[in-house]
Amino acid sequence: MLKWDGISNEWGGRGHGANPSGLPARDAGIDRLIAEDDLSILFQPWIEPASGQVIAAEALTRSPLGSPAGLFARAANAGRGSELSRLAQAKAIAIAARWSGPLAGLDLSLNLLPGELSRPGHDEWLLAEVAAAKLDPARLTLEITENDLLVANAEVVERLQRLRSAGITIALDDFGSGYASFAYLTSLPLDLIKVDRSLVSGLVEGSRSRIVMKALIDLARDLGLKLLVEGVESADQLALLAEWGCELYQGFFAAGALNEEELARFVASARIEAA
């Protein structure tokens, strides 16, 4: 799904604003947002350090109801998290399917919400949406987090394999932020790992950070996985990553969340500079 900025609430679970009985509490704002499809989709580029080319864009959701985390927490409390999640995914897929001009052929990345993989039928629904929009599955990446994988079982792995067999890229998001990430590299059908921004902040000043980052880049290469580094915010950080052979990065040094028009200009400019 889209990037919800770290939301970890389970759909329909109890939380702030929930009915004391544990049942979902109706939320008129969420009801109205879903009925009116009042979601905006923005995009943050994935960029090659060596060439400067933009190869994909990660979908980010925005709404008048506040932050993505707050929005989906409210939807969860109202028992409508799954519905809102699918609405946002379908919207992002439809947008990417009709990209043209500088955006033609650009890949799309979606973040799954925690627990989404454990819900039967979501993989079939997602593949149906991709087919209906006529989006090439090879242009789609699904980002999963360690929170998703804490519920991993044979059925979850089978769903990932089904999506990957259809051509979709599977990425492990926020790598390095949890305690069990390394185990997943050998047990799950993965194509890409996204290194958490927490490992980037001390990259220029700290020798240990450099050792860890270089080791991760080498590890990904040895495992046949692509690697993307999140949270790049300076030219010095980018220069080191390019020197070590990092394949992809994203961060505010290059661009934050862009609308479609801004993304098209950014991609076109990157191509001109790379020529």
N, C-alpha and C positions, 0 to 999 in steps of 0.2 A: 503494500500500500504506500501511501504517501508518508512523508516525513512528519511525524506527529510530535517531534521535539521531546522524545523521551517518555511519553505517556506509558504507564505500566498498569493502568486499571484494567481489570477483567470486565468484559461486557456484562452489563446487567448486575454487577456486583454492588455491594453496599459501599458507600463512601459519602463524602460531604454532600449534603442535600438529598440523600436517599431517604426513603420512607423507613421509619424505625422498625417496621415489621420485616424489613429485608426485601420487600417487593419494590419494583421500579416505581419511582415517583414521576408523575407526568411533568414534562417541561415544555411549556408553550413555545419558548424560544427555539428549542430543538425541533419541535413539531413543525413550526413555521419554516425554519431553515430547510428542512428536508422537503417539505411540500413545495417550496418555491425554488429549490435547487440553488440556494444562495451561498454557494461555495466558489472561491477563486482558486485557481491552480497557478502557482509560480514555479520557476525552474532554476536550479543551480547547476552550472556546467561542470562536467568532468573533462579534465584537460590533460593532454600529454605534456610532461615537463620539457622533453627534448624538442618537440616541434611547435608547441603552443596550440596545436589543433584541438578543437572541441569534438569529442567523440560521443558524448551522451549528456543527458540532463536529468537530474534527480527532481522528481515532482514534490512540491511542497504545498500544503493546503493553508488557506487563509479564509476567515469568515468575519462577519460583523460582531460575532459573539465573543471575540477575544482570542487568546492564544490557542494554538492547536491542542496543547495539552489540556487546557481548560475546556475547550470545546468537546473533546472526546471523553473527558471525564464526565461532563454533563450528559452526553449521549449515553454513556454506560449506565449512569444512575437512572436514566429514564428508560432503560431497556431497549434503546435504539442504536447502540453502538455498531452492531453488525450492519444495520441498514445504512447508516451514515458512511461507514467504511466502504461498502460496496458502491454507494453513490459516488464517492470521491474517486475510487479506483476506475470506475467506468468512465467518468468524466476525463480523467487524465489520459486514459487509453484512446478515447475518441479524439482528443486534441492532437495527440502525437500521430495518430493515423492519417490526419489530414495535413500534416506539415508539408510545406512546399518551399520553393526558393532556397535560401541558405539553410533552412531546417530540414529539407528533404533528406530522408535516410538517417537522420540523427536518432540515436538510441534513446530509450526512455528507461528510467529507473524508478521503481515503486517500492516503498517500504511496507512490509506486512506488520500489522499490529500484533503485540504479544498475544499468544493463544490462538491466532488465526489458523495456523497450521494444524492445530489439534481438532478443528471443527470439520466434520465430514462434509464433503461436497464443495468446499471452497475452490479446490483446484479445478474441478469440472466447470464451475461457474466462471472462473477466471479465463480458462481456455475458450469458453463459449463467447465471452465478451471480446476477447482478442480476435476471434474468428468473425464475429459480427461487425467489428470495426474495420476488418480487413487490414489489421496490423500484422506485419511479419513477426512471428514469435521470436525470431532471432534478433529483433530490435529491442526486446524487452528484458530487463534485469529485475529480479526480485531480491530485495534486501531483507535478510532475516537477522534477528538479534539473539543474543544468548538467552534472553527471556523467553523467546519462542522455543528454544531448544531445550529448556529445562523440562518441557513436557514431551520431549522427543521420544518416540517409540517406533516400532516397526511400521505402523500405519503412517506416521509423519514422514519417515524416510521414504516410504513408497510414494507418497504424494509429491515429495520433492523430486524423486526420480521420474515420475510421470511428467511433471512440468519441464524438467530438464530434457527429457526425451523428445518433447514437443519443440525444442529449440530455444527455450527460455534459459537465460543465464541466472545462476544462483549465486548470490553473494552473501558472505557473512559480515554483517555490519558491526561497528564498534569493537573491532577485534583489539584485544588487549585491555579492555575495561572490566572483564570478568575473570573468574578464576578457572574456568573449564574450557576456554576457547581452543587451546591446543589439541585437546582430545577430539574436537569436532573436525579438525583438518584431515584426519584419517578415517573418520567414521561416517561422514556425510558426503553426498554428491555435490561438491562445491566447484565453482569456477573462478571465484574472485574473493579476496578478503579486503575489507576496508579498515585501515588502521585508525584507531580512535584518536581524536584530537589531543587527548591527554598525553600521548607519547610524542607530540610534536612541539609542545610549548617550550621545552628546554633543549630543543635540538641543537641550537647554535652555541649555547653557553655550556651545556653539560656533556662531558665525555661519555658518561654512562648512557645518556639518551641516544647519543650517536651510535654507540655499540649495539644497543637494542634495535634501533631502526635499521641499521645495516644488516643485522642478523635476520630481521624479519623479511627484508627485501630478498636476501639470498635464500631464505627458507621457502618463500613463495615461488621463487624461480625453480628451485630444486623439486618442488612438489607439482610443478606445471600449473600453478595458479597465477592469475593476474593479481596485482596489488594496487590499491588506491589509498592514498594518504589524505585524511580529512584535516580540516582546520589549519591549512597553510595560510599564514598571515604576513609573511615577509619575503623579500627577495633573497635574503640569506638562507632561509629555510628551503626555498625552492631550488636554489643553486646546489645545495648539498644533496637534495633528493635526486636532482637530475644527474649529478656526478655519480651517484651510487646506482643508477639504473632504474629508479622508480618509474613505473609505467604510467601512472595516472595520479592526479591530485585534484582536490577542490578546496575552496576556502575563500575568505574575503579578500585576500591579496589579489585574486583574479576577478571574482564576482560573487555577489551574494544572491539573493532570490530575485529573479528577473521575470517580468511578464513576457508573453510571446514576442511582442515587438522588440523589446530590449534584448531578448535572447537571440533573435534573428540578426540584429545589428552586431551583437557581440561575436557570434559565429562568423559572420561575413568579415568582420575586422580581423579576427584571428587568422582566417584563411589568407587574407591579403598580407599580413605580417609574416606568415609562414612561407609565402611564395618566394 
